[in-house]
Amino acid sequence: MVLAERVAAGYHLPLPSLRVQVVPHAISNVTKAVAAEMMARFQTSVKEAIFAKLEDNIASTVAQADVLMGAALQHIEHDGDEETAAELYRSRGWLDGLPIVLPTAARVERMLGALAPQRLRVLGHVAPKGAVLTLESLAVNAVMAGCAPAYFPAVVAAARSVLDPRFNLLTTSTTTNAASPLFIACGPIAGQIGIQGGNDLLGSYHRANITIGRAIRLVMIAVGEARPNDGDMATQGHGAKVGVCITESESPWEPLHVELGCDASESAIVALSACAQFNILDFGSRNADDLLDTVARTMAVPGLQNAQTSGGPIILFGIEHARILANAGLSKADVKRRLFEQARIPISSFGRDTVEDIIKVRRPQWGLAERNPSRMIPVADEIDEITILVGGGEGQHSVLMPTFHTPRPVLAKVGKDGLGG
């Protein structure tokens, strides 16, 4: 109900006009008989919600945009130090749990730089509230996150990538899953502003890596109003929700943005909705076959997000593991194909209800009408839904990250004008 109120308020849909029906969570965990009884109980009111005409007092699209524009950013004048300001912002639900840099007018102006004349340009609507994100409000959050002004073109591209409908920010913001945006900086921009792809690239040490991602997380909190139990319904969450933007390092294969159709000289930010990470340890393998067997077996587990609900996982290969594969003559496409073929799970590994109610519904192409214990299903629907990255320092580690409702990476170019143009 809280989430319905959040979305309705953001899009100026008065709740009396919305036929909201609240059912116990999670309906996927109840028996078919209980679910059928529950649906029968709400059938009449649900039909009314679908077919009845909404009241005429819903704002027009133009008026809606005007109101949202006015609500996108608040200018606050106050006395006191940064700690006092932070407590004020925190009391209004605008912050994460970390200290901030106070977004003074001068700091926001420096962050905007050449984009200052376009400060009111709308980049899109931020779910779940649906409030618009302007360049100025993005700059405010970038300042608070601790970004340097040089990072702002990357922050803008990161925002554009998650606001792209293909990313489906609403599901990432509101899911019970441990999902959050993962940004990959590609091309010259990474080196120009110091985004790191070596040791501890997923950690908290590198300023650009963590603050660019944090700027977007603050936007999700402050503009989108995705907060724990109040829009953000993550059961446990995970550490990367603070924010992370990485780059590839010493990859023996073509960079991700080239794989996605860009020229190597172009700069881009690529976004995926990534779930909690799992470290893949393999100190012993000296050949590609053994290493891929380890990785595939690690991927092929019944609890993997993608195994049950479609899409494909991310494998961030450590440099040493990537060298073993490349030295064996394997291209990135070869590695994807091998993992797609090898990382398969027998249907007998899933509970009967999971097969009937989840996999058959969300992955029907794998022909699960008949429960055959020997049938094997891959952890991705298609080969190219597996994303291969290379990064980190020396050490025989790789990382598995399931994805959530973004089966393909979403790319936004970083242009000379800072907006992709």
C-alpha positions in Angstrom: 0.0 0.0 0.0 2.8 2.4 0.8 4.4 1.8 -2.6 1.0 2.4 -4.3 0.7 5.7 -2.4 4.3 6.6 -3.4 3.7 6.0 -7.1 0.3 7.6 -7.1 1.5 10.8 -5.4 4.4 11.1 -7.7 2.3 10.8 -10.9 -0.5 12.9 -9.3 -3.0 10.1 -9.5 -5.4 10.6 -6.5 -5.7 7.4 -4.5 -9.5 7.6 -4.3 -9.4 7.2 -8.1 -7.1 4.1 -7.9 -8.7 0.9 -7.0 -5.9 -0.5 -4.9 -6.2 -4.0 -3.5 -3.8 -5.2 -0.8 -3.0 -8.9 -0.7 -0.6 -10.7 1.7 3.0 -11.0 0.6 4.3 -13.1 -0.9 1.6 -14.7 -3.0 4.2 -16.8 -4.8 4.9 -18.7 -1.5 1.3 -19.9 -1.0 -0.3 -23.0 -2.4 -2.4 -22.9 -5.6 -5.5 -23.5 -3.6 -4.8 -20.6 -1.3 -3.9 -18.3 -4.2 -7.1 -19.3 -6.0 -9.2 -18.5 -3.0 -7.4 -15.2 -2.6 -7.9 -14.2 -6.2 -11.6 -15.2 -6.1 -12.0 -13.0 -3.0 -10.6 -10.0 -4.9 -12.0 -10.8 -8.4 -14.8 -8.3 -8.4 -12.9 -5.4 -7.1 -9.9 -6.1 -9.4 -12.3 -6.1 -12.4 -13.6 -2.8 -11.3 -10.1 -1.4 -11.0 -9.3 -2.5 -14.5 -12.4 -1.5 -16.4 -14.0 1.3 -14.4 -13.4 4.8 -15.7 -11.0 6.8 -13.5 -12.3 10.0 -12.1 -11.9 13.2 -14.2 -9.8 15.0 -11.6 -6.5 13.4 -12.7 -4.1 16.1 -13.9 -3.4 16.4 -17.6 0.0 15.3 -18.8 1.2 18.9 -19.3 0.0 20.0 -15.9 1.5 16.9 -14.3 4.9 17.7 -15.8 4.7 21.3 -14.6 3.9 20.2 -11.0 6.7 17.6 -11.1 9.1 20.1 -12.4 8.3 22.5 -9.6 8.8 19.7 -7.0 12.0 18.3 -8.5 14.3 20.5 -6.4 14.0 22.5 -3.2 16.3 25.4 -2.6 16.8 25.7 1.2 18.4 28.6 3.0 19.5 27.9 6.5 22.1 28.8 9.1 24.5 26.3 10.6 27.3 24.0 9.7 27.4 21.0 7.4 26.5 18.6 10.2 23.4 20.6 11.0 22.4 20.7 7.3 23.0 16.9 7.0 20.6 16.2 9.9 18.0 18.4 8.3 18.3 16.6 5.0 18.3 13.2 6.8 15.2 14.1 8.7 13.5 14.7 5.3 14.6 11.3 4.0 17.0 12.6 1.4 20.2 10.8 2.5 21.9 7.4 2.9 23.7 6.6 6.2 27.0 8.3 5.3 28.2 11.9 5.8 27.7 14.3 2.9 29.3 17.3 1.3 27.0 20.3 1.8 25.5 21.3 -1.6 26.2 25.0 -1.5 25.2 27.1 -4.5 28.9 27.6 -5.4 29.6 23.9 -5.3 26.5 23.0 -7.4 27.6 25.6 -9.9 31.0 24.1 -10.2 29.5 20.6 -10.5 27.3 21.8 -13.4 30.2 23.5 -15.2 29.4 24.1 -18.8 25.9 22.6 -18.3 24.8 25.4 -16.0 22.8 27.1 -18.6 20.8 23.9 -19.0 20.3 23.3 -15.3 16.5 22.8 -15.6 16.8 20.3 -18.4 14.8 17.2 -17.5 16.7 13.9 -17.8 13.6 11.7 -16.9 11.3 10.5 -14.1 12.8 8.7 -11.1 10.8 5.7 -9.8 9.0 4.9 -7.7 7.7 8.4 -7.0 8.0 9.5 -10.6 9.5 13.0 -9.8 11.5 14.5 -12.6 15.3 14.6 -12.4 16.9 17.8 -13.7 20.5 18.5 -14.3 20.6 20.8 -11.3 19.0 18.2 -8.9 21.5 15.6 -10.2 24.3 18.0 -9.5 23.1 18.6 -6.0 23.2 14.8 -5.3 26.6 14.5 -7.0 28.0 17.2 -4.6 26.4 15.5 -1.6 27.9 12.1 -2.7 31.4 13.6 -2.8 31.9 13.6 -6.6 34.6 15.9 -8.1 33.2 18.2 -10.8 35.2 16.3 -13.4 33.0 13.2 -12.7 29.8 15.0 -13.7 29.7 13.9 -17.3 29.9 10.3 -16.1 27.2 10.9 -13.5 24.9 12.3 -16.2 25.5 9.3 -18.4 24.9 7.0 -15.4 21.6 8.7 -14.7 20.5 8.5 -18.3 21.3 4.8 -18.4 19.1 3.9 -15.4 16.3 6.2 -16.6 16.2 4.4 -19.9 13.0 2.3 -19.9 15.1 -0.8 -20.8 16.8 -0.6 -17.4 13.4 -0.8 -15.5 14.5 1.3 -12.5 11.1 0.8 -10.8 11.8 -2.9 -10.3 15.3 -2.4 -9.0 14.2 0.4 -6.7 11.3 -1.5 -5.1 12.1 -5.2 -5.3 12.6 -7.5 -2.2 15.7 -8.7 -4.0 19.3 -7.6 -3.2 19.6 -5.6 -6.4 21.2 -2.2 -7.3 22.7 -0.4 -10.3 26.1 -1.5 -11.3 27.9 1.0 -13.6 30.8 0.2 -16.0 32.7 3.1 -17.4 34.0 2.4 -20.9 36.4 4.2 -23.1 38.7 7.2 -22.4 36.4 8.7 -19.7 37.5 6.0 -17.1 41.2 7.0 -17.3 40.4 10.7 -17.6 38.6 10.9 -14.3 40.3 8.1 -12.4 37.7 5.3 -12.3 39.7 2.2 -11.3 39.6 -1.3 -12.7 42.4 -2.9 -10.7 42.7 -4.0 -7.1 39.6 -3.6 -5.0 37.6 -2.1 -7.9 34.3 -3.2 -6.2 35.5 -1.9 -2.8 35.2 1.4 -1.0 38.7 2.9 -1.5 38.5 4.6 -5.0 36.7 7.9 -4.9 35.4 8.0 -8.4 34.2 4.4 -8.3 32.1 4.8 -5.2 30.9 8.5 -5.4 29.6 8.2 -9.0 27.5 5.2 -8.0 26.5 6.9 -4.7 25.3 10.0 -6.6 22.7 7.8 -8.4 21.8 6.0 -5.2 21.1 9.4 -3.5 18.9 10.4 -6.5 17.0 7.1 -6.1 16.5 8.0 -2.4 15.9 11.7 -2.5 14.1 12.2 -5.9 12.6 8.7 -6.4 11.9 8.3 -2.7 13.1 4.6 -2.6 13.7 4.1 1.1 13.7 1.0 3.3 10.1 -0.1 4.0 8.9 3.0 2.1 9.5 2.3 -1.6 12.7 0.2 -1.3 11.4 -3.2 -0.1 14.8 -5.1 -0.2 14.7 -8.0 2.2 18.4 -7.7 3.1 20.0 -5.5 0.5 23.8 -5.6 0.0 26.8 -3.4 0.4 27.0 -2.3 -3.2 23.7 -0.4 -2.8 25.9 2.5 -1.5 27.0 2.8 -5.1 29.6 1.5 -7.5 31.0 2.4 -10.9 33.9 0.3 -12.2 35.9 0.0 -15.4 37.6 -3.0 -17.0 41.3 -3.5 -16.6 43.8 -5.3 -18.9 41.1 -7.2 -20.6 42.4 -9.5 -23.4 39.1 -9.1 -25.2 37.1 -6.2 -26.8 35.8 -3.7 -24.2 32.1 -3.9 -23.2 31.0 -0.8 -25.1 32.7 -2.1 -28.3 30.8 -5.3 -27.9 27.6 -3.2 -27.6 28.3 -1.3 -30.8 30.4 1.7 -29.9 33.8 2.8 -31.3 36.7 2.1 -28.9 37.4 5.9 -28.8 34.0 6.7 -27.5 33.2 7.0 -23.8 30.1 5.5 -22.3 28.5 4.3 -19.0 26.9 0.9 -19.1 24.3 0.0 -16.4 23.1 -3.4 -15.2 20.9 -4.2 -12.2 23.2 -6.5 -10.3 22.4 -8.6 -7.2 24.7 -9.5 -4.3 28.1 -10.8 -5.3 29.7 -14.3 -4.9 33.5 -14.7 -5.0 34.6 -17.6 -7.3 37.9 -19.0 -5.9 40.0 -21.2 -8.2 43.7 -21.3 -7.3 44.3 -24.7 -8.9 43.2 -24.6 -12.5 45.9 -24.1 -15.1 43.8 -24.7 -18.2 40.7 -23.2 -19.6 38.6 -26.4 -19.4 39.1 -26.8 -15.7 38.6 -23.1 -15.0 35.3 -22.9 -17.0 34.1 -26.0 -15.3 34.6 -24.3 -11.9 32.9 -21.2 -13.0 30.0 -23.0 -14.6 29.4 -25.2 -11.6 29.4 -22.1 -9.4 26.8 -20.5 -11.6 24.6 -23.6 -11.9 22.7 -23.4 -8.5 18.9 -23.5 -8.0 18.9 -20.3 -5.9 20.5 -18.2 -8.6 18.2 -15.3 -9.5 18.5 -15.8 -13.3 18.0 -19.6 -13.1 14.4 -19.0 -11.9 13.4 -15.7 -13.3 15.3 -15.2 -16.6 18.0 -12.9 -17.8 21.6 -13.8 -17.4 24.4 -13.3 -14.8 27.5 -11.2 -14.9 30.9 -12.8 -14.6 33.7 -10.4 -13.6 36.8 -12.4 -14.4 40.0 -11.6 -12.5 43.0 -10.8 -14.7 44.7 -14.2 -14.0 41.6 -16.2 -14.9 41.0 -14.1 -18.0 44.6 -14.7 -19.2 44.1 -18.5 -18.8 41.1 -18.3 -21.1 42.6 -16.0 -23.6 45.8 -17.9 -23.8 43.8 -21.0 -24.7 42.5 -19.1 -27.8 39.1 -18.4 -26.4 37.3 -15.2 -27.4 34.7 -13.5 -25.2 32.0 -15.0 -27.4 33.6 -18.5 -26.9 33.5 -18.1 -23.1 29.9 -17.0 -23.2 28.9 -20.0 -25.3 30.8 -22.4 -23.1 29.2 -21.1 -20.0 25.8 -21.1 -21.5 26.3 -24.8 -22.5 27.9 -25.9 -19.3 26.2 -23.9 -16.6 23.0 -26.0 -16.5 20.8 -27.1 -13.7 18.8 -30.4 -13.5 15.1 -29.8 -13.0 15.2 -32.2 -10.2 17.3 -29.6 -8.2 14.3 -27.3 -8.0 11.3 -27.9 -5.8 8.1 -29.0 -7.6 6.3 -25.7 -6.8 9.2 -23.6 -8.0 9.1 -25.5 -11.4 5.3 -25.2 -11.7 4.8 -21.7 -10.4 8.0 -19.8 -11.2 10.1 -21.4 -13.9 7.2 -22.5 -16.2 5.8 -19.1 -15.9 8.9 -17.0 -16.3 11.0 -19.2 -18.5 8.4 -21.1 -20.6 10.7 -21.5 -23.6 12.5 -24.3 -21.8 9.6 -26.6 -22.3 8.8 -27.5 -18.7 5.3 -28.7 -19.2 6.4 -32.2 -18.2 8.6 -32.6 -15.1 11.6 -34.6 -16.4 14.2 -35.1 -13.6 17.0 -35.4 -16.2 16.1 -32.2 -18.1 18.8 -29.5 -17.8 18.1 -25.8 -18.1 20.7 -23.0 -18.6 21.2 -20.1 -16.2 20.4 -17.6 -19.0 17.7 -17.6 -21.7 20.2 -16.6 -24.4 24.0 -16.7 -24.8 24.3 -12.9 -25.0 22.4 -12.4 -21.8 25.6 -13.5 -20.0 27.8 -10.5 -19.4 31.6 -11.0 -19.3 33.8 -8.4 -17.7 37.5 -8.4 -16.7 38.9 -6.5 -13.7 40.7 -6.5 -10.4 44.3 -7.1 -9.4 46.5 -10.2 -9.4 45.0 -13.2 -7.7 42.9 -16.2 -8.9 39.5 -14.8 -8.1 36.5 -14.0 -10.2 33.1 -12.7 -9.2 29.5 -13.9 -10.0 26.8 -11.3 -9.9 23.2 -12.4 -10.9 21.2 -9.7 -12.6 17.7 -8.5 -12.0 15.3 -7.6 -14.8 17.9 -6.1 -17.1 18.8 -9.0 -19.4 20.9 -6.7 -21.6 23.3 -4.0 -20.5 22.0 -0.5 -21.0 24.5 2.0 -22.5 24.6 5.8 -22.4 27.3 7.6 -24.3 29.3 10.4 -22.7 29.4 13.2 -25.3 31.4 16.4 -25.6 28.4 18.4 -24.4 28.2 16.2 -21.3 24.8 14.8 -22.4 25.8 12.2 -24.9 25.7 14.4 -28.0 
